[in-house]
């Protein structure tokens, strides 16, 4: 089910934290591409929006583990992957599928 998450895309290179359907997520526009993921590091439960974007990954502020924005894959063996969600833009509105 597609749900409207934002009225417009976040600024390039920033992360917008929000809650949709009781789930904490973030939306980012990185290198012209929209991404959406759970706003929780699978390693220590800290919000990933406290970290930063580096290349095509989000880097957790606690231990520096990074997660690929497109796939959710972790940079560290033994660390769970980040949960990602399908995202689309229609008429400037941002929709995610949860």
SVG drawing of the C-alpha trace seen along z (x, -y; Angstrom):
<svg xmlns="http://www.w3.org/2000/svg" viewBox="-2 -21 35 33">
<polyline fill="none" stroke="black" stroke-width="0.4" points="0.0,0.0 1.4,-3.4 1.2,-6.1 2.0,-9.8 5.0,-10.5 6.0,-14.1 4.7,-17.0 8.0,-17.4 11.4,-15.7 14.0,-16.7 17.0,-18.8 19.7,-17.0 22.1,-15.3 19.8,-15.6 17.7,-13.1 14.1,-13.8 13.0,-11.8 9.3,-11.0 6.8,-8.4 4.5,-6.6 2.0,-4.0 3.7,-3.9 7.1,-3.2 10.1,-5.6 11.6,-6.1 13.8,-8.5 13.7,-9.8 16.7,-11.1 17.5,-12.5 21.1,-11.5 22.7,-12.1 19.2,-12.8 17.8,-9.5 15.1,-9.1 15.6,-6.5 13.6,-5.4 14.6,-3.2 13.8,-2.5 15.3,-5.1 17.0,-2.6 20.5,-1.1 20.0,2.7 23.1,3.0 22.4,0.7 18.9,-0.8 20.1,-4.4 18.4,-6.7 20.4,-6.6 19.5,-10.3 21.9,-11.2 24.6,-9.9 25.5,-11.2 25.4,-10.3 28.7,-9.2 28.6,-8.2 25.6,-6.1 25.4,-5.0 24.1,-6.2 26.7,-6.0 25.6,-5.3 26.9,-7.9 27.5,-5.3 29.9,-2.8 30.4,-4.1 28.8,-1.1 27.4,-2.1 24.4,-0.8 23.8,-1.0 20.8,-3.3 19.6,-1.2 19.9,2.3 20.2,1.7 23.3,4.0 25.6,3.5 29.3,2.7 30.2,5.0 29.9,8.8 27.7,10.0 25.7,6.7 22.1,7.0 21.0,5.1 19.0,1.9 15.3,2.2 14.5,0.2 11.1,-0.7 10.0,-1.4 9.6,-5.1 8.2,-7.2 7.5,-10.8 4.2,-11.8 3.2,-15.5 6.1,-16.5 4.6,-14.4 6.7,-11.6 5.0,-8.2 6.4,-5.1 5.2,-1.5 5.0,0.1"/>
</svg>
